[in-house]
Amino acid sequence: MEHYQVLLNEHLEDLNPVFAGESQVAPGSVNIPVRRTMLLHYVVSGKGSLYLNGRTYPVHAGQAFIIPADADARYAADMHDPWAYRWIGFTGTLSSAFAELPPVFDAPEDTLCHLCDQKDPDPMLAYRLSGDLMQLYAAVIRPEKQQKNHVQRAIDYIELSYMDPLTISDIADFVGLNQFYLSKLFKEKTGHTLQSHILSIRLAEAKRYLALGYAVKEVASLCGFKDVANFSKLFKREFGMNPTQWRIWDWENG
């Protein structure tokens, strides 16, 4: 792979390549980006390190790394197995979505494939590279967004159905995922289990109903608790007082 760089910029709206190239880097070589665009590198072979905002990320062949505009960053080739990479700087309405990715991520083998073996000028290269970026967006970013959408749909369903008998299986059926995968995904994205989120919503709603003057037994039923004693126990564990005590405290401090 020979080093070369091309200047582009067709002012495309969604993903607009501004410059791009390929490089075979010398062992230990350090680069510091200075351009004010989103910058993407795809490592074709070898390895190195990305230093971004005070953290170090090892990178190897088959991975890509993102440097947002004006980030405090540098990147260095390994001393014994220096990397070769394709790189592109780009702007556009969808470019900020790339900043939502981890700084280093596994990327498809054909990432920026239209940079390969560019011996002669290609008047359509900007458009082809924009297509490459869109393909990466579809392969890597959209699935991430879809995962967030699954989690949000689960949250919305819980908020609408907390008063009913509610199981993880019910939520998974509504979202359209396997219940074990949804449980894992929900914990990864929110830091909470589905069961703990259901309980949190129910107890929050219980406080609202208590403040409105409903009897404890009615509140338990309205919030999906089958057993009043269990409701009172869970309420006290969460808020440090039972429902009746909390209602008195709320009236006195409201």
C-alpha positions in Angstrom: 0.0 0.0 0.0 1.5 3.3 -1.0 0.8 6.6 0.8 -1.5 9.0 -1.0 -4.1 11.6 -0.2 -6.9 13.1 -2.3 -8.9 16.2 -1.7 -12.6 15.9 -2.3 -15.6 17.9 -1.0 -18.6 17.9 -3.3 -20.7 19.4 -0.5 -22.9 16.4 -0.2 -25.6 16.8 2.4 -25.7 13.6 4.5 -22.1 12.3 4.5 -19.6 14.5 2.6 -16.0 13.2 2.2 -13.6 16.1 2.3 -10.2 14.3 2.1 -9.2 10.7 2.1 -6.2 8.4 1.6 -4.2 5.3 2.4 -1.0 5.0 4.4 1.6 2.4 5.2 3.1 3.8 8.4 6.6 3.5 9.7 7.2 1.7 13.1 6.4 4.0 16.0 5.3 6.8 13.7 3.0 9.3 15.5 0.3 11.4 13.9 -1.7 14.3 15.3 -4.9 15.3 13.4 -5.4 19.0 12.8 -8.4 19.1 10.4 -11.8 20.1 11.7 -13.8 17.2 10.4 -14.9 13.8 11.7 -12.0 11.6 11.0 -12.2 7.8 10.5 -9.4 5.3 10.1 -9.8 1.7 9.1 -6.8 -0.5 9.9 -6.1 -2.9 7.1 -3.1 -4.6 8.7 -0.8 -4.3 11.7 -1.7 -2.5 14.9 -1.1 0.7 16.9 -2.6 2.9 19.6 -5.1 5.7 19.7 -4.7 8.4 22.4 -8.0 10.2 22.7 -8.9 12.7 25.4 -6.5 11.3 27.9 -7.2 7.6 27.3 -5.3 5.0 25.3 -7.0 2.5 23.0 -5.2 -0.4 21.3 -6.2 -0.9 17.7 -5.6 -3.8 15.4 -6.4 -4.9 11.8 -10.1 -5.1 11.1 -10.9 -2.3 13.5 -11.7 1.3 12.8 -11.2 4.3 15.1 -13.1 7.6 15.2 -11.6 11.1 16.0 -14.3 13.8 16.4 -13.6 17.3 15.2 -11.2 19.2 17.4 -10.7 16.3 19.7 -7.4 16.0 21.7 -5.9 13.1 19.9 -2.9 11.4 18.4 -2.2 7.9 17.1 0.9 5.8 16.8 1.9 2.7 14.9 3.2 -0.3 16.8 7.0 -0.6 16.9 7.1 -4.2 15.7 3.9 -4.5 13.6 3.1 -1.0 12.2 -0.3 -0.5 10.8 -1.5 0.3 7.3 -4.8 2.1 7.1 -7.4 3.8 5.0 -8.6 7.1 6.3 -11.2 9.7 5.5 -12.3 13.1 6.9 -15.9 14.0 6.4 -18.8 16.3 7.3 -22.5 16.2 6.7 -25.8 15.9 8.7 -25.1 12.3 9.6 -21.5 12.7 10.6 -22.3 13.4 14.2 -23.8 10.0 14.5 -20.4 8.5 14.2 -19.3 10.2 17.4 -21.9 8.1 19.2 -19.8 5.0 18.4 -17.0 3.7 20.7 -13.7 5.3 19.8 -12.5 1.9 18.5 -14.9 -0.7 17.0 -14.9 -3.7 14.7 -15.6 -2.8 11.2 -16.6 -4.7 8.0 -13.7 -5.7 5.8 -14.9 -3.6 2.9 -14.8 -0.3 5.0 -13.8 2.5 2.6 -13.2 -0.1 -0.1 -13.2 2.5 -2.9 -9.9 3.8 -1.6 -8.2 0.6 -2.5 -5.6 0.8 -5.3 -6.5 4.3 -6.4 -3.8 4.8 -9.0 -5.7 7.2 -11.3 -8.0 10.1 -10.4 -11.6 9.1 -10.1 -14.1 11.9 -10.6 -16.8 9.9 -8.8 -14.6 9.0 -5.8 -16.4 11.5 -3.4 -19.7 9.9 -4.2 -18.3 6.3 -3.9 -16.8 7.1 -0.6 -20.0 8.7 0.6 -21.6 5.4 -0.3 -19.0 3.6 1.7 -19.7 5.7 4.7 -23.4 5.2 4.3 -22.8 1.4 4.1 -20.8 1.6 7.4 -23.6 3.7 8.9 -26.1 1.0 8.0 -23.9 -1.8 9.2 -22.7 -0.4 12.5 -24.6 2.7 13.6 -28.2 1.8 12.6 -28.1 -1.5 14.6 -26.9 0.5 17.6 -29.8 2.9 17.2 -32.2 0.0 16.7 -31.0 -1.5 20.0 -31.8 1.8 21.7 -35.2 1.8 20.1 -35.9 -1.7 21.4 -35.0 -0.5 24.9 -37.2 2.6 24.6 -40.1 0.5 23.4 -39.7 -1.7 26.4 -39.7 1.3 28.7 -42.8 2.8 27.0 -44.6 -0.6 27.3 -43.8 -0.8 31.1 -45.1 2.7 31.6 -48.4 1.9 29.9 -48.8 -1.6 31.5 -47.3 -1.4 35.0 -50.8 -1.8 36.6 -51.3 -5.2 34.9 -49.7 -8.5 35.7 -46.5 -7.9 33.7 -43.8 -10.5 32.8 -40.5 -10.2 30.9 -42.0 -12.5 28.3 -44.9 -10.0 27.8 -42.4 -7.2 27.2 -40.2 -9.2 24.9 -43.2 -10.2 22.8 -44.3 -6.6 22.5 -40.8 -5.5 21.5 -40.2 -8.5 19.2 -37.1 -9.9 20.8 -36.1 -13.0 22.7 -36.7 -12.4 26.4 -33.1 -13.3 27.4 -31.6 -11.1 24.7 -33.9 -8.2 25.7 -33.0 -8.6 29.4 -29.3 -8.5 28.5 -29.7 -5.5 26.1 -31.8 -3.6 28.7 -29.2 -4.1 31.4 -26.4 -3.0 29.0 -28.2 0.1 27.9 -29.8 1.3 31.2 -27.7 -0.3 34.0 -30.9 -1.7 35.5 -32.7 -5.0 35.1 -36.2 -5.1 33.6 -37.7 -6.3 36.9 -36.0 -3.5 38.8 -37.3 -0.9 36.3 -40.9 -2.3 36.6 -40.7 -2.1 40.4 -39.3 1.5 40.1 -42.2 2.6 37.9 -44.8 0.9 40.1 -43.4 2.5 43.3 -43.2 5.9 41.7 -46.8 5.7 40.6 -47.7 4.4 44.1 -46.4 7.7 45.6 -48.5 9.6 43.2 -51.7 7.8 44.1 -51.0 8.0 47.8 -50.6 11.8 47.4 -54.0 11.9 45.7 -55.6 10.3 48.7 -56.2 6.7 47.5 -56.3 4.0 50.2 -53.2 1.8 50.5 -55.1 -1.3 49.3 -56.4 0.6 46.3 -52.9 1.9 45.5 -51.4 -1.6 45.6 -54.1 -2.8 43.2 -53.7 0.2 40.9 -49.9 -0.3 40.7 -49.8 -4.0 39.9 -49.2 -5.4 43.3 -51.2 -8.5 44.1 -50.4 -8.5 47.8 -50.8 -5.4 50.1 -48.3 -6.6 52.6 -45.7 -7.2 49.9 -46.4 -3.8 48.5 -45.9 -2.2 51.9 -42.7 -4.1 52.4 -41.2 -3.1 49.0 -42.3 0.5 49.5 -40.6 0.8 52.9 -37.4 -0.8 51.6 -37.3 1.8 48.8 -38.4 4.9 50.7 -37.6 4.1 54.3 -41.2 4.3 55.5 -44.4 2.4 54.8 -47.1 3.8 52.6 -49.2 5.3 55.4 -46.2 6.9 57.0 -45.1 8.3 53.7 -48.6 9.8 53.1 -48.5 11.6 56.5 -45.0 12.8 55.8 -46.1 14.1 52.3 -49.1 15.9 53.7 -46.9 17.5 56.4 -44.2 18.5 54.0 -46.2 19.2 50.9 
